[in-house]
Amino acid sequence: MTERVARQPDAEGQVVRDGVRIVHRTYGAGRPTVVLLPAWSIVTSRVWKAQVPYLARHFRVVTFDGRGSGDSDAPRGEAAYTDDEYVADTRAVLAATGAAPCVLVTLSRGAPWALTVALEDPDAVLGVVTIAPAVGLPPGAADRVRASWDVPPGHAEGWGAFNRHHWQRGGYDDFLAFWFGEMFSEPHSTRQIEEGIEWGRAIGPDRLADTAFAPRLGRDPAWVARLSDLRCPVLVVHGDGDRIRPHAEGAELAELTGGRLVTLPGAGHGAPARRPVAVNRLVKDFVDEVAPRPCRPPPRRGVRRRPRALYLSSPIGLGHARRDVAIAAELRRRQPGLRIDWLAQDPVTRALVAAGERVHPASAWLLNESAHVESEAGEHDLHAFQAIRRMDEVLVANFMTFADVVADGGYDLVIGDEAWEVDHFLHENPQLKRFAFAWLTDFVGWLPMPDGGPHEAALAADANAEMVEHRARLRHVRDRSIFVGDPEDIVDATLGPGLPRIREWTEDNFDFAGWVSGFDPAELADRDALRSRLGHPRDRPLCVVAVGGSGVGGPLLARVLDAVGPARRLVPGLRFVVVTGPRIDPGSLPPTPDVEVHGYLPQLHRHLAAADVAVVQGGLTTCMELTAAGTPFLYVPLRHHFEQHFHVRARLERYGAGRCLSYAQACDPDGLAAAIAAELRRDVTHRPVEPGGAARAAALLADLL
C-alpha cells in the first residue's frame, strides 16, 4: 500500500550537484527555519514524519532526501556517498531554500554533516541538535557491522552474519529485520520496524553497501579536534538503550562541542519515531532558546472558580458525538457553571456546532483522522486495526496539538472518548498530565482478522500487551476509565497468549455506564406522530439507509440502490430514504426514481426510529440507536473491520437485535431485497436498552471536578 502523507509540503523543489538530484520539501512559514537532515540512507526523510507537522506549526521546516534514498538520485560507487558529499548537499539545500540562519537537526549519521556545516559557515547555523549521533568517536556497533560486511558467510557470528555476500544470496531482508530490530529496541515497536524495513527495501543492498563503505569524517582526528571551535549551541539527545551507537558517544560529543546532553531513559536509536513527544518538545524548546521570538504575554491567572473541562470526541464516525453531547449536558447539570471546550475535527465538529457546543480554535490544527481512514478503505473494506496502526503520524501530530492546548488552558478535567493518541502518549509521557483524565470507550481489545494469520495475531496481542502494561505500571494516568456498556456486552475473547481475558480485565479496570444513546427512546415511541413531524408519509412503509459519518459507505449505498426495484416488487409502495452522511456527496450516487437522498442529518436517530426497517453498516452507535428505538434492521459489517465483526456483533447478539449480512450477500440485489422484506415483517422481540447511560457516565465524571 502506498504510504499516505498526512502533512503535505507547502513547497517542493530540487537541487542538482555534479549530476545528482537532491529533492527537498518545505513546510510552514514561520521563522526561524528548522532543517531536518537525512540520516543513513537506509531510511528516507520520512523518518521525520512525527516531527514535521508539529514543528511546522511553530517554525518553517525543510527536509530533504539524502542521496541514495527517497526521491533523490542514487549514484553508484562509494565515492558518491562520502560525508563531504552530504555536507555539500546540505549547503546546497540551505541556499536553494533560503534557510539560513537556521537550526540543523540530525539523527545518527547526519550529525557530522550538520557539525561540519556549522564549522564552515557559522553565520548560517543558529544551533545543532544531534539525536543518537553517529560520529565515529568510540567504536560502536555500526563499526563492527561495517568491518564484517566483506567477511564471507560462516566466518563471523552475530552482527557479522549480515554482510553483502549474504545479501547477494537473498539475505537482505534478514539484515533489514535485524537492523531495525536493533534500531527500535524498545518493546512494542512493531510499526516502526515494519516501516523501516519498507524504507530499506526501497534503497536496495547495492546502494546501501556503497553508503556503508564511504569515508567518514568522524574517523579523521583533525576533524574531531575542530569540534571545540564550534560557535553555536549544540544539543545532544541520546538514549541509554541505544544498540547502534553507544550512549558514551553522545556524551563525548557533548563534551567536545561544549553542548548539553539529554539522556532518554530506555530509548533506542530511533527516538524521533519511538519517542516522538520527547523529541518534539526538546527540539522546539532548543529552537526557542537559540532563536527567541517575541513572547506572548502570560495568561492572567486571577482567582478562578469556574471549572473547565476539555472534551475530545473520536472523529471516526458520528456516533461518539451524540453520546458525548448527552454526557456533557448531564455533567453541566451536576456542575453548574462548568465550561466545556471541545477539541474535535470533521465530521464531529458539525454535530457539535449544531448542538451549540464550543469548539476550541486549536481544532483547526488537527490532522484529519477520517481522511486517513477513508484513504485506507477499499470497496466496503476497512482493515481497522491496521489502519489505526498506520495512523501513527496523525496521532502524534494531534497529541502535540492537545499538549499545546492543555499547557495553556488551565483545564481541571480532560475527557477522552476513544482519543487514542491522548491515552497512549500520556502513558508514554506521564509527566505531562496536570489535570484529571477520564477515558471512555465502547470496546476493549484489538482482535485480529482470521485471514491475517499468525502475524496479525501477534501484532494485535503486542498492542494489547502494551495497553495492559501501561495500566499496570501507570494507573494514575487515568483517573477514571468508563466502559460505555455493561460487562455482558464485552466479547468473550482473550487479549492474547499469556494475557487476561477481555471481560475479566475490563471489569478489573473500568467502571460501567451502560449504553449512552443520547436520546430518550420514550420520546420516539409514537412512530406515526414522529413520521408526521419528519414529513414521512404514514401510509407507505419506510426503509432508511445510512452509513455513518465517514466516507467509506458509498459502495453499500450503491448496492442498496440496486435492490430498490426488487424490494418494491416484494413490498409494494416501499419508500427509501438514503442518508449519505457528511463526507459522501449525495450527488455521487446513481439517480434512482422515488428515492429520497440526504447528506448530513443532525437528527438521524429520529428518522431511524420512524422507519419500518433500516439498512446500515456495522457501526455500534447506529445499530444501538435502532435497537433502542425497536426498529428492525440489517447491518453489513465492513470487511476486515474487527470491531464491527467481533465487538459490535457480540453486543447485538446479546440484545437479540438486527440481522447481519455479509457484503457478498448485500451485492445480490434480489437476495438483499428479500432480506429487507423479511426484516420489515419481523416482530421485534429484542432485549430493551436500559436508559440513563449519560447520567451514569456524568456521575462518574463529576467526581473528578
Buried (B, 14 or more C-beta within 10 A) or exposed (E): EEEBEBBEBEEEBBBEBEEBBBBBBBBBEBEBBBBBBBBBBBBBBBBBBBBBBBBBBBBBBBBBBBBBBBBBBBBEEEEBBBBBBBBBBBBBBBEBBEBBBBBBBBBBBBBBBBBBBBBEEBEBBBBBBBBBBBBBBEEBBBBEBBBBBEBEEEEBEEBBBBBBBBBEEEBBEEBBBBBBBBBBBBEBBBBBBBBBBBBBEBBEBEBBBBBBBBEBBBBBEEBBEBBEEBEBBBBBBBBBBBBBBBBBBBBBBBBBBEBEBBBBEEBBBBBBBBBBBBBBBBBBEBBBBBBEEEEEEEEEEEEEEEBBBBBBBBBBBBBBBBBBBBBBBBBBEBBEEBBBBBBBBBBBBBBBBEBEBEBBEBBEBBBBBBBBBBBBBEBBBBBBBBBBBBBBBBBBBBBBBBBBBBEEBEBBBBBBBBBBBBBBBBBBBEEBBEBBBBBBBBBBBBBBBEEBEEEBBBBBBBBBBBBBEBBEEBEEBBBBBBBBBBEEBBBEBBBBEEBBBBBEBBBEBBBBBBBBBBBEBEEBEEBEEBBEEBEBEEEEBBBBBBBBBBBBBBBBBBBBBBBBEBBBEBBEEBBBBBBBBBBBEBEEBEEBEEBBBBEBBBEBBBBBBBBBBBBBBBBBBBBBBBBBBBBBBBBBBBBBBBBBBBBBBBBBEBBEBBBBBEBEBBBBBBBBBBBBBBBBEEEBEBEEBEBBBBBBBBBBBBEBB
